[in-house]
Each structure stands twice: as structure tokens, then as C-alpha cells.
Amino acid sequence: MIDFKKMAQTYDTPLYIYDFDHIKNRFETLKKAFKARKSIIAYAVKANSNLSLLKMLASLEAGADCVSIGEIKRALLAGIPKYKIVFSGVGKKDEEISEALKLDILFINVESEAELERVEELARGLGKKARISIRVNPDIDPKTHPYISTGLSQNKFGVDIETAKGMYLKANNSSFLEPVGIHFHIGSQLTDIEPIKEAAVKVADLTRSLIKVGVDIRFFDVGGGLGVVYDNESTIEPYDYAQAILSAMKGLDLTIVCEPGRYVVANGGYFLTRVLYEKRNGDKRFIIVDGGMNDLLRPSLYNAYHKVEIVDKKGAKEPADIVGPVCESGDFFAKEVKLPPTQRGDLVVVHSAGAYGFVMSSNYNSRPRPAEVAVEKGSSRLIRARESFEDLIAKEIEFL
Ligand SMILES: Cc1ncc(COP(=O)(O)O)c(C=O)c1O
């Protein structure tokens, strides 16, 4: 159990706390589910890119799924080997592609015909052969929030199956492209296994037909997306997930690349914030805390549910909104949740904040980003210092 009072005393609030033991356990569970096959668990760095967290995952033999050259550099700095790093993303800049080629990562996930041409051009310029994979959009409804659904033709990600075929043939005939993988990712926070099965079957069929015509595909990249419990969702067991993918891949002897983000880190993270005031506007009760939407955006962005709790507090519970100090009505962590009366200084824990939490934070309202702390084997340590006012103005001050 994490001693939230001690955490607040030691590190102040607002604060992100990560339970590294929990996160390790989640990573190992997924790794085990795929252990019967050659596989790379390429952690999706976008979910939480803290260097200490990446270093811990590197020690468990993680690979990395990155969506910018910045994430690739983070992964390398943390000790994740280049041959386990893949580069995804719908809009990579020339500099990013060139640098990824120079760094010799495992492969680049290409998301459009135009991008394939750019990668070929840039590889030619460097006198290199670019290892690529093509992100196939299987046009399947993942049944998740529209903002995190990515596998429908109406989404901006990947290319349809027919386009992908043409791109593979083109790449196979190029002296500067080496199509080594195939990729799909249909969405995030997936709680229904059927769309995953359907997508895997479609992409595995395409893979067989490509191998038949001489494309030497070696990596089957199934993306990420495994959902977690925020409230009372029923989720997919890693074993069932792995079995669904393996059964779709019958007869294909390929290395599986799996890109989990949320599954690994979401429930190992807590956002800790302090009560500043309570107030009522008519019948409505508000608990105003020192953390804001700039620190944890998910509730404001997706109307996402996070379980909240007031530490060590008893008393008659009444509905309240927990809101931050940012000048936006959308600045909230919870709405109409039944909570006991609070006093200034009480601690509020926002659960399941390990994924898409700190990484989406900003300095909106000139608020410094919170500190990050790791808890491991009963002790805690700072893994990112709280930002200061000087950090906020560092890039401007020289122009005054
Ligand atoms: C290509 C790709 N891989 C992996 C992920 C990680 O998803 P999740 O955190 O849901 O596992 C994402 C998330 O958007 C993605 O776009």
C-alpha cells in the first residue's frame, strides 16, 4: 500500500506516483502470454515516457514503440536496444525519418503511400536500405471511445488492404526499401476481444498472400490497445489476447511485436492532489484541488472516468465535483461523486493515472508540471523534479 500522506509530506502536491512493482508485474504477465513464440513486447512510450520507467522496462527486456524521434531518443537513453525499437506515427518529419534510419532501429511503420516515397527518398540519400512495415487499417470498429479508435477507414491511421498490397509490391522492388513487417493497431482501451480477432485474421490473410508473392515478412506487429479497469469494465486476459493472435497467425512463422502502453502502466499510477477549498454554488458542491487539467487531461479531453478517493476521511457522503484551479469549466477530475466533507489540506488520490497522464501535461496557466515519484520494494524516489518558474520561462528569458 502506498502511504499517500507520507508522499505528500515528502514530495508535495500535485504529484504523480508510480508503483514500479505493479508495473513490472503487468509487463511480465504480457510477456509470459507470448512466450511460446518469438516476440518483442515493445512498450508504447507515448503512454508514459519517464526515463526511469523506461530504464526499469529495459531491464525486463522490453522493446519500444515510439511515435517521434524524441521518444526514440528516450528509449535509447534508457537502454532499450535499437533492434527492439519501432517507429510509428501518421506524420513523421524528414529529419525524424533520416535520424531513425541512421540510428538503425528495427523498422519504421509507414502509414501512407506518400510517406513510403519519402522514406525511400531519404534512405536513398543516406545510401541505406530502410526496414519498413506498413500500417494496415483493417476497417474494424474497435468499440472504444471515438478519440482513441484508430482502425476504421474514417480514422487517419494506416492504409486500406488494397493500398497496402500495392505499397508492399513497390517496396519489394526498391533498392532502398526492405519490407520486413506488417502492422495494425485498431484502437486503445479495448475491452472486447472480437474486433482484435477480426483484425488479426484480416491482416494475417494479407500477410500470407504477400509472402506467397515473395515479400519476406518477418514481423507481425499487432499494435497495443489492451484495455484496463478504470471503473468496473471487464477486460481482456493477456492469455486470451495472445491465443487470439496466435490462432489468427496459424502457419505463419513470424516474430510478434506487441505494443502495449496503457495495459502496462495505467493502474500503477496515482495522481495526488490537495484540497484547497470547498464551495457550493446553489445545490452544487465543488471540491477545489491544487492539481488541474494541465496536469491530468484525460477527464477533460475524453470525459474519462478515474476513481477518486479522499485519503483517511470519514463522514456522510454527498455528491461533489472535484475541480482544478485552471480557468476552464472543463477543468475537472470527477463529477457528481459521493464524497465525505473535506478540509483544506486533505489529500485526493486520482487512481489509474499512470498512462496518458504526465505525458499529456502542459504549462497552461503558467503552471509548472508536477513531480514524478517511483515506489519500489517499499521505498520511494523522485524520478522527475517538479518544474520551477525558471523552467517555464527558460526559452523566453534571453529574448527579453
Ligand atoms: C501504433 C500504436 N501502438 C500502440 C499504442 C498504445 O496503445 P495502448 O496504450 O492502448 O496500449 C498506440 C496508442 O495510441 C498506437 O497508436
The ligand as an ORCA input file, in Angstrom:
! r2SCAN-3c Opt
* xyz 0 1
  C       0.522      2.448    -33.036
  C       0.190      2.373    -31.605
  N       0.709      1.382    -30.862
  C       0.456      1.274    -29.541
  C      -0.365      2.187    -28.897
  C      -0.578      2.006    -27.434
  O      -1.903      1.842    -27.124
  P      -2.342      1.407    -25.672
  O      -1.789      2.387    -24.711
  O      -3.814      1.454    -25.720
  O      -1.829      0.027    -25.434
  C      -0.951      3.224    -29.626
  C      -1.838      4.168    -28.952
  O      -2.471      5.017    -29.459
  C      -0.665      3.325    -31.024
  O      -1.192      4.303    -31.760
*
